[in-house]
Amino acid sequence: MIELPEAFTLAAQLEQAFVGKTIVSAAANTSPHGFAWYSGDPASYNEKLAGRKITDTAAYGGRPEMRAEGMIVSFFDGVRGRYLGIGEKRPDKHQLLLEFDDGSALCCTVQMYGGMTAFPDEPRDDFYYNVGREKPSPFSEAFDEAYFGGLFEGIKKSLSVKALLATEQRIPGLGNGVLQDILWNARLHPKRKAESLSDNERDTLYHATVSTLKDMREGGGRDTEKDLFGKSGGYLTILSSKTLAYPCKACGGELKREAFLGGNIYFCPVCQIL
C-alpha cells in the first residue's frame, strides 16, 4: 500500500520520468476491477487528459500526484504504478495506461483496492484528499512536538496507540504498514492505551514517528513495496511479513503477529510490553 514514504518516493520518480512530457492517450478501466476507483466515468479520462503536459508532481499524505495543465492525476492505496520505456511491451491488463509523446508510458494496476483519480486543479469536495493537503506532514517543520501533543487532546480512554497514529486521518499517509517500525522504535505495544503514555513516552513516540518516516523516505520506501521502476524500496523493515520468521533485532526473541483493528500488527512481546 502507498503510505507516506512511498508517496514521496513515487512523486519524485514521476517528476523524473514524466515532467515536460505530454499525454497522448489515457485508457482507464480497460481491465475492470471491482475495487479500482476513479473520479467520474473512467471512459472520460482520455478526453480529460490527452494533449496535456505534465508540469510538476507532489505528494500529500499517502497520495502522489501529477499536475497536467489544469488537471491533477492522483494515486492512492493499492495502486502500483510502473514506468514503461520506449518500445517496452505494454501489459495486457491494467486499470490505467497513460501514453506519452516520447513513447514512454505509465501503467497502473490495482492490487486489493486503490484509486486513480483525474480531476480539475481547483477546490474539491474530497475529505481524504483535502486533509492530506491541509494537515502538516511529518516531513515538515510544522509537525513539531506541540502539534503532535495536540493529537492526544480529547481522545477516548480506550484508544490504542495504533488507532491514535493510523486512523481518523490524524496523520494522513501514516497507515498500518509504517506504523509497525515506528512503535518498535518507540518500544510501545500497538495495543497500549494512548492515554496511559507518560510525557517521556509521548516524547519518544514523537521522535520515533519523525525519524522512522524520515529513514523510510530516504531509503526510497519500504522493502515491502515497489517503486515506479519495479524495484523494492531500500528501507529494510524491522517488523513486517518479511521479518516475522526472524528474531527481534534488539533482544533476539520471537516476533509476534496478531489481528487488531482491521489489520495485522507485528511486535516483540519482550521489547514492546503491553
Secondary structure, DSSP 4 states (H G I P E B T S, - for coil): ---HHHHHHHHHHHHHHHTT-BEEEEEESSS--TTEE-SS-GGGHHHHHTTPBP-EEEEETTEEEEEETTEEEEEEEEEEEEEE-TTPPPPS--SEEEEETTS-EEEEEEEEEEEEEEEESS----HHHHHHHHSPPTTSTTS-HHHHHHTTTT--TT-BHHHHHHSTTSSTT--HHHHHHHHHHHT--TTSBGGG--HHHHHHHHHHHHHHHHHHHHTTSBTTSB-TTSPBPSB--SSSTTTTTSBPTTT--B-EEEEETTEEEEE-TTTS--
